[in-house]
Amino acid sequence: MSNEHGSLIKNPKQLIIMVFASFFVPLIVILLLMVFVNNGKRGDSSGTTEQLIKPVGQLNFKDASAPSEPQAGGQATK
């Protein structure tokens, strides 16, 4: 049998280098992508924070146990 498809890692030093590279290379790529995406959003313009956190809607609650008012033209029935 030929040894053409052997392991690329031949000693413990290469193993340690590959473990660190497989962790840090994707981490660096992700950080660079985050910087690239957030590049246009970093500004000290006033009012942007208020626009980002402003409420979308407002809820108005009504008391369900409040007595109902009599309707016009009729009497309230018991």
N, C-alpha and C positions, 0 to 999 in steps of 0.2 A: 504494500500500500504506500501511496505517496503521502507526503506530509504537506500538501499544498493548502489544505483547509485547516491548518492548525490554529491555535489560539493566538490572538494578537498580543495578549498580556503574558509576558514571559517571566517576570519577577515581581516581588511584592511592591517595589517602588513604582512600577508602572500601574499596578492595581490601585495604589493610593492616589496617584495622579488622576487616573480615570474616574475614581469615585468623586474626588473634589471637582473635576471638570464637569461631570454629569450633574452636579448640584449647582455650581456657580454659573455656568454658561447660560442655562435657561433663566436663572434668576436675573442675570445682567440683561438678557434680552427683554424680559418682562419689564424691568425698571426703565430701560430705554424706550420701550413702547409707551409706558405711562408718561414719561417726560414729553414724548412726541405728541400724544393725544392732549395733554393738559397745557401745551405750549401757548395756545391762543387764549386760554381762559384765565391766565394769571395777570390780573390788572387791578389797580387800586381805584377803580371807578366807584363813586359813591352811589348807593342805592341798589346795587346789584344784589346784595344780601337780602334786602327787604323784598325784592322781586322774586328771589328764589324761594323764600319761605312764606310768602303771602298765602292766606287761606284760599282754597278753591271754592268753597261754598260755606254757607252758614245754616245751622239748624235752629229752628224756632219751635220750642216745645210748648204745648198747650195743656193746661190742667184738665184731665179727663173727668175729674170728679166735680167740676164746677157746675152749678145749676144752670140748666138751659133757660133761655128767655122765651116767653110765650110768643108764638108766631102771630103775625098780624092777621086779623080777620077770624080768629078762632080761639077757643079756649083750650087750655092744656088739659089733657085727659089724665085720669088717674090710673 
